[in-house]
Amino acid sequence: MLRVVDRIAECDDGRHQEVLPEARTHIALHRFGGPTLPYVHDAAGIARFYRAHPSYTGGQMPYSVVIYQTREYGPIMVEQALPISEVGPHALRWSDEAIGVAVLGDFRKAKPSFELWNVTVDICAALAFWVNDNVSEILRGHSELPHGSSDPDKDCPGELGFPMDKMRVVVTNKVRWLETKWGTPNLDLKRELQLLVMGFEI
Ligand SMILES: [Zn+2]
């Protein structure tokens, strides 16, 4: 069972920039890691970093969901940092449309562990139930979004660790499996998932 921990109170700055659920049409996968970024432990650490450096996002938490491995071979944590209807500035003009999911680490240089990869697949699949189950159309790495970054050479989340073509195939398979369990996505299920996957089983 995958449990998503509610860290919204620690991460959301309280300024509301909400969109209608229907406006969320994509999922964007990011890394949070690299030489220009500090080492942080969790979603609250990311939120503190952006709060302290308002030149990046105006001080706002960019990501809705944060995934990380607590230590080598340690358990995987999934934290919800923003409500699904709240826009975090994570991909310029795509921020309204795409739900931002960040994985801690520099995946340009390292591959995720098997467990971290699997949990990321599970979360993307669960979110695809909210957004649209046509994964090949809606799941994108940050760098794949046209004009989604001010840095044209950005490699996010990192082709080495998260090759997006492979992710889309694996997430599609997971969605098909979830559909055998939950049925096809419908509005009731989406409402249930509005506060994301808290406590729900994958
Ligand atoms: Zn990114």
Residues whose N, C-alpha, C, O or C-beta is under 5 A from the ligand:
A	BS01	ZN	L29 H30 R31 H90 H142 C156
